């Protein structure tokens, strides 16, 4: 959509708001006054006034225009769809996979997904290209993309690398002073975990988002330019593929919540050895969950 058309839509909807505040029969401000109030040129103001007249919201000619009726929500114009950034796309893509149970081998049509996610085609291509470096998706010979499964070796290597990064973060976090902001964040996360436990029967699917936030928070204490990008891959793998195994998802998520709470308690003790043990326990559980999920769904190779 052209910028001029976008400015017109914004100005027209602002003019509707002005008409809503006015009384029936009240004079419409001059073109100069409207241009100032709407922050647009007089050319756009004239177009706005023409549309208001066509829709019988105002009546009259020249300087004798008056408000004829109050606008309704149906009078508003739809603006252009805001396109997602690649960071927003990552979250949307993950949520789509989690909620829709997208199986491996699914064809990912770029044109269709661009429309569904409200994202520019080139942004989606860039995102899928990034995933292809890890063999998460592959380009199909005749166009489009396909979502892949993971080998056992891939899962083990990914889990081991994840553990190496997070164990370093956990050791560092446990040494941070009492006034560091991380402790308030962990306290808030602890409350969120207890809240989810209270409604686990109905909302166990919500653990994926909470788990992602938990591990991102722990890793945030170490400033490393590579950690953030790696965390995106963790999200896609650990919050998608272990969901393939639905048989005990609620039980697994509840158990993981308790491990998180023990992990937080260990970090709060400021005992680096205890913190590392809690981290290892939880990361080993996550690794085994991933491997069990792959095996249960015949994706082990």
Buried (B, 14 or more C-beta within 10 A) or exposed (E): EEEEBEBBBBBBBBBBEBBEEBEEEEEBBEBEEBBEBBEBBEEBBEBBBEBBBEBEBBBEEEEEBBBBEBBEEEBEEEEEEEEBEBEBBBBBBBEEBBEEEBEBEBEBBBEEBBEEBEBBEEBBBEBBEBBBEBEBBBBEEEEBBEBBBBBBEBBEEBBEEBBEBBBBBBBBBBEBEEEEEBBEBBEEBBEBBEEBBEEBEEBBEBBBBBBBBBBBBBBBBBEEEEBEEBBBBBBBBBBBBBBBBEEEBBEBBBEBBEBBBBBBBBBBEBEBEBBBBBBBBBBEBBBEBBBBBBEBBEBBE
